[in-house]
Amino acid sequence: MDFLSFFLMDFVKQLQSPTLGFLIGGMIIAALGSQLQIPESICKIIVFMLLTKIGLTGGIGIRKSNLTEMVLPAAFAVMIGILVVFIARYTLAKLPKVKTVDAIATGGLFGAVSGSTMAAALTLLEEQGIKYEAWAGALYPFMDIPALVTAIVVANIYLNKKKLRAAAYSTMQESFDKQKDPAGNRVKIWPIIQESLQGPALSAMLLGVALGLFTKPESVYQSFYDPLFRGLLSILMLVMGMEAWSRIGELRKVAQWYVVYSVVAPLLHGFIAFGLGMIAHYTTGFSLGGVVILSVIASSSSDISGPPTLRAGIPSANPSAYIGASTAIGTPVAIGLAIPLFIGLAQTLGGG
Protein backbone atom coordinates (compact mmCIF):
# COMPACT_ATOMS: atom_id res chain seq x y z
CA MET A 1 0.00 0.00 0.00
CA ASP A 2 2.89 2.36 0.77
CA PHE A 3 4.32 1.67 -2.68
CA LEU A 4 1.03 2.59 -4.40
CA SER A 5 0.35 5.69 -2.28
CA PHE A 6 3.86 7.03 -2.81
CA PHE A 7 3.53 6.47 -6.54
CA LEU A 8 0.13 8.20 -6.78
CA MET A 9 1.23 11.18 -4.68
CA ASP A 10 4.30 11.70 -6.81
CA PHE A 11 2.24 11.29 -9.98
CA VAL A 12 -0.16 14.07 -8.92
CA LYS A 13 2.81 16.26 -8.03
CA GLN A 14 4.21 15.89 -11.55
CA LEU A 15 0.91 16.99 -13.06
CA GLN A 16 1.16 20.26 -11.12
CA SER A 17 4.50 21.23 -12.64
CA PRO A 18 4.75 24.51 -14.63
CA THR A 19 5.72 22.66 -17.80
CA LEU A 20 2.55 20.58 -17.88
CA GLY A 21 0.50 23.51 -16.62
CA PHE A 22 1.31 25.59 -19.69
CA LEU A 23 0.34 22.70 -21.98
CA ILE A 24 -3.03 22.29 -20.25
CA GLY A 25 -3.49 26.07 -20.19
CA GLY A 26 -2.98 26.23 -23.95
CA MET A 27 -5.63 23.60 -24.54
CA ILE A 28 -8.08 25.39 -22.22
CA ILE A 29 -7.77 28.83 -23.81
CA ALA A 30 -8.05 27.28 -27.29
CA ALA A 31 -11.22 25.45 -26.21
CA LEU A 32 -12.61 28.78 -24.95
CA GLY A 33 -12.06 30.35 -28.35
CA SER A 34 -9.06 32.55 -27.53
CA GLN A 35 -7.58 34.44 -30.49
CA LEU A 36 -4.08 34.34 -28.99
CA GLN A 37 -1.50 33.59 -31.67
CA ILE A 38 2.25 33.22 -31.46
CA PRO A 39 3.95 33.69 -34.85
CA GLU A 40 5.33 30.54 -36.41
CA SER A 41 8.72 32.20 -36.91
CA ILE A 42 9.03 32.72 -33.15
CA CYS A 43 8.10 29.07 -32.51
CA LYS A 44 10.80 27.95 -34.95
CA ILE A 45 13.40 30.03 -33.12
CA ILE A 46 12.28 28.60 -29.78
CA VAL A 47 12.47 25.02 -31.09
CA PHE A 48 15.92 25.70 -32.54
CA MET A 49 17.21 27.07 -29.24
CA LEU A 50 15.72 24.24 -27.17
CA LEU A 51 17.12 21.49 -29.38
CA THR A 52 20.48 23.22 -29.72
CA LYS A 53 20.68 23.38 -25.93
CA ILE A 54 19.82 19.67 -25.65
CA GLY A 55 22.43 18.92 -28.31
CA LEU A 56 25.07 20.98 -26.53
CA THR A 57 24.31 19.16 -23.28
CA GLY A 58 24.65 15.82 -25.03
CA GLY A 59 27.84 16.78 -26.88
CA ILE A 60 29.52 18.08 -23.73
CA GLY A 61 28.39 14.96 -21.88
CA ILE A 62 29.72 12.61 -24.56
CA ARG A 63 33.06 14.44 -24.54
CA LYS A 64 33.37 13.94 -20.81
CA SER A 65 32.08 10.38 -20.57
CA ASN A 66 32.93 6.84 -21.60
CA LEU A 67 31.30 6.17 -24.98
CA THR A 68 30.91 2.47 -24.20
CA GLU A 69 28.23 3.42 -21.65
CA MET A 70 26.06 4.69 -24.51
CA VAL A 71 26.19 1.56 -26.67
CA LEU A 72 23.40 -0.49 -25.04
CA PRO A 73 20.89 2.41 -24.56
CA ALA A 74 21.53 3.50 -28.17
CA ALA A 75 20.96 -0.05 -29.43
CA PHE A 76 17.71 -0.23 -27.46
CA ALA A 77 16.63 3.12 -28.94
CA VAL A 78 17.13 1.75 -32.46
CA MET A 79 15.18 -1.41 -31.60
CA ILE A 80 12.28 0.58 -30.15
CA GLY A 81 12.05 2.91 -33.15
CA ILE A 82 11.73 -0.07 -35.50
CA LEU A 83 9.45 -2.07 -33.20
CA VAL A 84 6.91 0.75 -32.84
CA VAL A 85 6.31 0.77 -36.61
CA PHE A 86 5.61 -2.97 -36.66
CA ILE A 87 3.32 -2.70 -33.64
CA ALA A 88 1.18 -0.22 -35.59
CA ARG A 89 1.41 -2.38 -38.73
CA TYR A 90 -0.03 -5.42 -36.97
CA THR A 91 -2.43 -3.79 -34.50
CA LEU A 92 -3.77 -0.44 -35.71
CA ALA A 93 -3.83 -1.61 -39.34
CA LYS A 94 -6.05 -4.56 -38.42
CA LEU A 95 -8.79 -2.40 -36.90
CA PRO A 96 -12.01 -1.53 -38.79
CA LYS A 97 -11.91 1.38 -41.26
CA VAL A 98 -8.17 1.90 -40.76
CA LYS A 99 -6.13 1.88 -43.98
CA THR A 100 -2.90 -0.08 -43.70
CA VAL A 101 -0.75 2.63 -45.26
CA ASP A 102 -2.18 5.22 -42.84
CA ALA A 103 -1.47 2.90 -39.91
CA ILE A 104 2.13 2.41 -41.01
CA ALA A 105 2.63 6.18 -41.34
CA THR A 106 1.09 6.66 -37.89
CA GLY A 107 3.49 4.08 -36.49
CA GLY A 108 6.38 5.92 -38.11
CA LEU A 109 5.36 9.21 -36.52
CA PHE A 110 4.86 7.62 -33.10
CA GLY A 111 8.19 5.82 -33.42
CA ALA A 112 9.95 9.08 -34.24
CA VAL A 113 10.83 11.51 -31.46
CA SER A 114 9.39 14.82 -30.28
CA GLY A 115 12.15 17.21 -29.26
CA SER A 116 9.72 19.34 -27.28
CA THR A 117 8.45 16.34 -25.31
CA MET A 118 12.01 15.33 -24.53
CA ALA A 119 12.79 18.90 -23.45
CA ALA A 120 9.81 18.80 -21.09
CA ALA A 121 11.04 15.53 -19.59
CA LEU A 122 14.56 16.92 -19.05
CA THR A 123 13.11 19.95 -17.28
CA LEU A 124 10.96 17.84 -14.96
CA LEU A 125 13.87 15.54 -14.15
CA GLU A 126 15.93 18.57 -13.14
CA GLU A 127 13.07 19.97 -11.06
CA GLN A 128 12.83 16.65 -9.21
CA GLY A 129 16.59 16.41 -8.75
CA ILE A 130 16.77 13.11 -10.65
CA LYS A 131 20.20 12.54 -12.14
CA TYR A 132 20.63 11.39 -15.73
CA GLU A 133 23.49 11.04 -18.18
CA ALA A 134 24.26 14.31 -19.99
CA TRP A 135 24.43 12.36 -23.24
CA ALA A 136 20.98 10.80 -22.81
CA GLY A 137 19.37 13.46 -25.01
CA ALA A 138 21.63 12.31 -27.84
CA LEU A 139 19.59 9.07 -28.01
CA TYR A 140 17.08 11.10 -30.06
CA PRO A 141 18.39 10.26 -33.58
CA PHE A 142 18.98 6.61 -32.70
CA MET A 143 15.22 6.15 -32.36
CA ASP A 144 13.93 8.85 -34.71
CA ILE A 145 15.71 7.90 -37.94
CA PRO A 146 15.15 4.10 -37.77
CA ALA A 147 11.43 4.67 -37.13
CA LEU A 148 10.96 6.96 -40.13
CA VAL A 149 13.09 4.79 -42.43
CA THR A 150 11.26 1.62 -41.36
CA ALA A 151 7.83 3.19 -41.86
CA ILE A 152 8.63 4.41 -45.37
CA VAL A 153 10.24 1.12 -46.44
CA VAL A 154 7.42 -1.02 -44.99
CA ALA A 155 4.78 1.23 -46.58
CA ASN A 156 6.47 1.03 -49.99
CA ILE A 157 6.74 -2.75 -49.78
CA TYR A 158 3.06 -2.98 -48.83
CA LEU A 159 1.97 -0.66 -51.65
CA ASN A 160 4.10 -2.55 -54.14
CA LYS A 161 2.66 -5.88 -53.06
CA LYS A 162 -0.88 -4.50 -53.27
CA LYS A 163 -0.36 -3.02 -56.73
CA LEU A 164 1.27 -6.13 -58.11
CA ARG A 165 -1.56 -8.31 -56.82
CA ALA A 166 -4.15 -6.04 -58.39
CA ALA A 167 -2.33 -6.01 -61.72
CA ALA A 168 -1.72 -9.79 -61.54
CA TYR A 169 1.76 -9.49 -62.96
CA SER A 170 3.39 -12.82 -63.67
CA THR A 171 6.59 -11.53 -62.10
CA MET A 172 4.86 -10.38 -58.91
CA GLN A 173 6.86 -12.51 -56.50
CA GLU A 174 10.19 -11.64 -58.10
CA SER A 175 9.48 -7.90 -57.97
CA PHE A 176 8.30 -8.07 -54.38
CA ASP A 177 11.40 -9.98 -53.32
CA LYS A 178 13.48 -7.18 -54.76
CA GLN A 179 11.45 -4.67 -52.69
CA LYS A 180 10.63 -2.35 -55.57
CA ASP A 181 8.29 0.54 -55.12
CA PRO A 182 5.11 1.02 -57.21
CA ALA A 183 7.08 2.99 -59.82
CA GLY A 184 9.40 0.06 -60.40
CA ASN A 185 12.39 1.52 -58.61
CA ARG A 186 14.15 0.09 -55.60
CA VAL A 187 13.27 1.59 -52.24
CA LYS A 188 16.31 3.76 -51.50
CA ILE A 189 17.25 4.04 -47.84
CA TRP A 190 19.87 6.79 -47.92
CA PRO A 191 17.56 9.58 -49.28
CA ILE A 192 15.20 8.88 -46.37
CA ILE A 193 18.03 9.10 -43.84
CA GLN A 194 19.38 12.22 -45.54
CA GLU A 195 16.00 13.94 -45.44
CA SER A 196 15.65 13.10 -41.74
CA LEU A 197 19.11 14.44 -40.95
CA GLN A 198 18.39 17.64 -42.88
CA GLY A 199 15.11 18.24 -41.06
CA PRO A 200 15.06 21.28 -38.76
CA ALA A 201 14.76 19.29 -35.52
CA LEU A 202 17.61 16.85 -36.05
CA SER A 203 19.77 19.48 -37.73
CA ALA A 204 19.56 21.77 -34.70
CA MET A 205 20.20 18.99 -32.24
CA LEU A 206 23.05 17.38 -34.16
CA LEU A 207 24.64 20.81 -34.58
CA GLY A 208 24.53 21.21 -30.82
CA VAL A 209 26.01 17.74 -30.29
CA ALA A 210 28.86 18.50 -32.71
CA LEU A 211 29.60 21.87 -31.08
CA GLY A 212 29.51 20.37 -27.61
CA LEU A 213 31.73 17.48 -28.69
CA PHE A 214 34.39 19.27 -30.75
CA THR A 215 34.44 22.76 -29.23
CA LYS A 216 34.23 24.15 -25.69
CA PRO A 217 30.93 26.10 -25.62
CA GLU A 218 30.48 25.99 -21.84
CA SER A 219 30.56 29.78 -21.40
CA VAL A 220 27.77 30.54 -23.89
CA TYR A 221 25.90 27.44 -22.72
CA GLN A 222 25.89 28.57 -19.09
CA SER A 223 25.18 32.25 -19.77
CA PHE A 224 22.60 31.97 -22.56
CA TYR A 225 21.12 28.58 -23.47
CA ASP A 226 20.72 27.09 -19.99
CA PRO A 227 19.06 30.12 -18.26
CA LEU A 228 16.53 30.60 -21.09
CA PHE A 229 15.63 26.94 -21.49
CA ARG A 230 12.69 26.65 -19.10
CA GLY A 231 11.09 29.97 -20.07
CA LEU A 232 11.22 29.14 -23.77
CA LEU A 233 9.88 25.66 -23.08
CA SER A 234 6.86 27.09 -21.25
CA ILE A 235 5.98 29.19 -24.32
CA LEU A 236 6.34 26.16 -26.57
CA MET A 237 4.11 24.08 -24.28
CA LEU A 238 1.45 26.79 -24.48
CA VAL A 239 1.62 26.75 -28.28
CA MET A 240 1.50 22.94 -28.36
CA GLY A 241 -1.57 22.95 -26.13
CA MET A 242 -3.39 25.29 -28.51
CA GLU A 243 -2.22 23.27 -31.53
CA ALA A 244 -3.38 20.01 -29.95
CA TRP A 245 -6.89 21.36 -29.45
CA SER A 246 -7.08 22.68 -33.02
CA ARG A 247 -6.06 19.28 -34.40
CA ILE A 248 -8.82 17.36 -32.63
CA GLY A 249 -11.18 18.16 -35.49
CA GLU A 250 -8.93 16.32 -37.93
CA LEU A 251 -9.54 13.03 -36.15
CA ARG A 252 -13.21 13.25 -37.08
CA LYS A 253 -12.17 12.66 -40.69
CA VAL A 254 -10.71 9.22 -39.95
CA ALA A 255 -11.59 6.08 -38.00
CA GLN A 256 -12.14 6.67 -34.30
CA TRP A 257 -9.76 3.81 -33.57
CA TYR A 258 -6.98 6.39 -33.96
CA VAL A 259 -8.18 7.95 -30.72
CA VAL A 260 -7.80 4.64 -28.89
CA TYR A 261 -4.38 4.06 -30.45
CA SER A 262 -3.20 7.59 -29.58
CA VAL A 263 -4.00 7.03 -25.91
CA VAL A 264 -2.70 3.48 -25.56
CA ALA A 265 0.34 3.54 -27.86
CA PRO A 266 2.45 6.19 -26.06
CA LEU A 267 2.09 4.32 -22.77
CA LEU A 268 2.74 0.91 -24.37
CA HIS A 269 5.84 2.16 -26.17
CA GLY A 270 7.01 3.85 -22.99
CA PHE A 271 6.65 0.71 -20.90
CA ILE A 272 8.58 -1.32 -23.48
CA ALA A 273 11.37 1.27 -23.38
CA PHE A 274 11.25 1.38 -19.57
CA GLY A 275 11.73 -2.38 -19.43
CA LEU A 276 14.68 -2.27 -21.83
CA GLY A 277 16.09 0.72 -19.97
CA MET A 278 15.98 -1.21 -16.71
CA ILE A 279 17.99 -3.98 -18.37
CA ALA A 280 20.61 -1.36 -19.23
CA HIS A 281 20.33 0.00 -15.69
CA TYR A 282 21.16 -3.34 -14.09
CA THR A 283 23.79 -4.40 -16.62
CA THR A 284 25.68 -1.16 -17.38
CA GLY A 285 24.62 1.24 -14.62
CA PHE A 286 22.41 3.33 -16.89
CA SER A 287 20.76 5.83 -14.53
CA LEU A 288 17.05 5.78 -13.67
CA GLY A 289 16.86 9.29 -15.08
CA GLY A 290 18.26 7.93 -18.33
CA VAL A 291 15.65 5.17 -18.25
CA VAL A 292 12.96 7.85 -17.96
CA ILE A 293 14.39 9.74 -20.95
CA LEU A 294 14.44 6.57 -23.05
CA SER A 295 10.83 5.87 -22.02
CA VAL A 296 9.68 9.41 -22.77
CA ILE A 297 11.20 9.60 -26.24
CA ALA A 298 9.57 6.23 -26.95
CA SER A 299 6.24 7.64 -25.74
CA SER A 300 6.59 10.78 -27.82
CA SER A 301 5.69 11.28 -31.47
CA SER A 302 7.51 13.60 -33.85
CA ASP A 303 5.94 17.04 -34.18
CA ILE A 304 8.55 18.82 -36.33
CA SER A 305 10.64 16.72 -38.73
CA GLY A 306 8.48 13.60 -38.85
CA PRO A 307 5.38 14.91 -40.69
CA PRO A 308 7.19 16.41 -43.73
CA THR A 309 9.40 13.32 -44.01
CA LEU A 310 6.37 11.03 -44.07
CA ARG A 311 4.50 13.31 -46.48
CA ALA A 312 7.37 12.93 -48.93
CA GLY A 313 8.07 9.25 -48.28
CA ILE A 314 4.45 8.00 -48.09
CA PRO A 315 2.43 10.51 -50.16
CA SER A 316 -0.60 8.22 -50.32
CA ALA A 317 -1.02 8.23 -46.52
CA ASN A 318 -3.62 10.56 -45.01
CA PRO A 319 -1.95 13.34 -42.94
CA SER A 320 -5.19 13.89 -41.01
CA ALA A 321 -4.75 10.38 -39.62
CA TYR A 322 -1.15 10.37 -38.48
CA ILE A 323 -0.71 14.09 -37.70
CA GLY A 324 -4.12 14.40 -36.06
CA ALA A 325 -3.50 11.32 -33.91
CA SER A 326 -0.09 12.56 -32.88
CA THR A 327 -0.69 16.25 -32.21
CA ALA A 328 -4.24 16.14 -30.87
CA ILE A 329 -3.89 13.20 -28.51
CA GLY A 330 -0.50 11.50 -28.66
CA THR A 331 1.56 14.53 -27.60
CA PRO A 332 -0.71 15.56 -24.68
CA VAL A 333 -0.72 11.94 -23.46
CA ALA A 334 3.07 11.75 -23.70
CA ILE A 335 3.66 15.05 -21.90
CA GLY A 336 0.76 15.07 -19.46
CA LEU A 337 0.60 11.38 -18.61
CA ALA A 338 3.70 9.45 -19.73
CA ILE A 339 6.30 11.87 -18.32
CA PRO A 340 4.89 12.02 -14.77
CA LEU A 341 4.08 8.30 -14.92
CA PHE A 342 7.64 7.21 -15.73
CA ILE A 343 9.26 9.77 -13.43
CA GLY A 344 7.02 8.54 -10.62
CA LEU A 345 7.82 4.93 -11.43
CA ALA A 346 11.56 5.64 -11.50
CA GLN A 347 11.39 7.47 -8.16
CA THR A 348 9.41 4.63 -6.65
CA LEU A 349 11.89 2.03 -7.84
CA GLY A 350 14.76 4.21 -6.71
CA GLY A 351 13.30 4.66 -3.27
CA GLY A 352 12.25 8.29 -3.77
Rosetta blueprint (number, residue, H / E / L):
1 M L
2 D H
3 F H
4 L H
5 S H
6 F H
7 F H
8 L H
9 M H
10 D H
11 F H
12 V H
13 K H
14 Q H
15 L H
16 Q L
17 S L
18 P H
19 T H
20 L H
21 G H
22 F H
23 L H
24 I H
25 G H
26 G H
27 M H
28 I H
29 I H
30 A H
31 A H
32 L L
33 G L
34 S L
35 Q L
36 L L
37 Q L
38 I L
39 P L
40 E H
41 S H
42 I H
43 C H
44 K H
45 I H
46 I H
47 V H
48 F H
49 M H
50 L H
51 L H
52 T H
53 K H
54 I H
55 G H
56 L H
57 T H
58 G H
59 G H
60 I H
61 G H
62 I H
63 R H
64 K L
65 S L
66 N L
67 L L
68 T H
69 E H
70 M H
71 V H
72 L H
73 P H
74 A H
75 A H
76 F H
77 A H
78 V H
79 M H
80 I H
81 G H
82 I H
83 L H
84 V H
85 V H
86 F H
87 I H
88 A H
89 R H
90 Y H
91 T L
92 L H
93 A H
94 K H
95 L L
96 P L
97 K L
98 V L
99 K L
100 T H
101 V H
102 D H
103 A H
104 I H
105 A H
106 T H
107 G H
108 G H
109 L H
110 F H
111 G H
112 A L
113 V L
114 S L
115 G H
116 S H
117 T H
118 M H
119 A H
120 A H
121 A H
122 L H
123 T H
124 L H
125 L H
126 E H
127 E H
128 Q L
129 G L
130 I L
131 K L
132 Y L
133 E L
134 A L
135 W L
136 A H
137 G H
138 A H
139 L H
140 Y H
141 P H
142 F H
143 M H
144 D H
145 I H
146 P H
147 A H
148 L H
149 V H
150 T H
151 A H
152 I H
153 V H
154 V H
155 A H
156 N H
157 I H
158 Y H
159 L H
160 N H
161 K H
162 K H
163 K H
164 L H
165 R H
166 A H
167 A H
168 A L
169 Y L
170 S L
171 T L
172 M H
173 Q H
174 E H
175 S H
176 F H
177 D H
178 K L
179 Q L
180 K E
181 D L
182 P L
183 A L
184 G L
185 N L
186 R E
187 V L
188 K L
189 I H
190 W H
191 P H
192 I H
193 I H
194 Q H
195 E H
196 S H
197 L H
198 Q H
199 G L
200 P H
201 A H
202 L H
203 S H
204 A H
205 M H
206 L H
207 L H
208 G H
209 V H
210 A H
211 L H
212 G H
213 L H
214 F H
215 T L
216 K L
217 P L
218 E H
219 S H
220 V H
221 Y H
222 Q H
223 S H
224 F H
225 Y H
226 D H
227 P H
228 L H
229 F H
230 R H
231 G H
232 L H
233 L H
234 S H
235 I H
236 L H
237 M H
238 L H
239 V H
240 M H
241 G H
242 M H
243 E H
244 A H
245 W H
246 S H
247 R H
248 I H
249 G H
250 E H
251 L H
252 R H
253 K H
254 V L
255 A L
256 Q L
257 W H
258 Y H
259 V H
260 V H
261 Y H
262 S H
263 V H
264 V H
265 A H
266 P H
267 L H
268 L H
269 H H
270 G H
271 F H
272 I H
273 A H
274 F H
275 G H
276 L H
277 G H
278 M H
279 I H
280 A H
281 H H
282 Y H
283 T H
284 T H
285 G L
286 F L
287 S L
288 L H
289 G H
290 G H
291 V H
292 V H
293 I H
294 L H
295 S H
296 V H
297 I H
298 A H
299 S H
300 S L
301 S L
302 S L
303 D L
304 I L
305 S L
306 G H
307 P H
308 P H
309 T H
310 L H
311 R H
312 A H
313 G H
314 I L
315 P L
316 S L
317 A L
318 N L
319 P H
320 S H
321 A H
322 Y H
323 I H
324 G H
325 A H
326 S H
327 T H
328 A H
329 I H
330 G H
331 T H
332 P H
333 V H
334 A H
335 I H
336 G H
337 L H
338 A H
339 I H
340 P H
341 L H
342 F H
343 I H
344 G H
345 L H
346 A H
347 Q H
348 T H
349 L H
350 G L
351 G L
352 G L
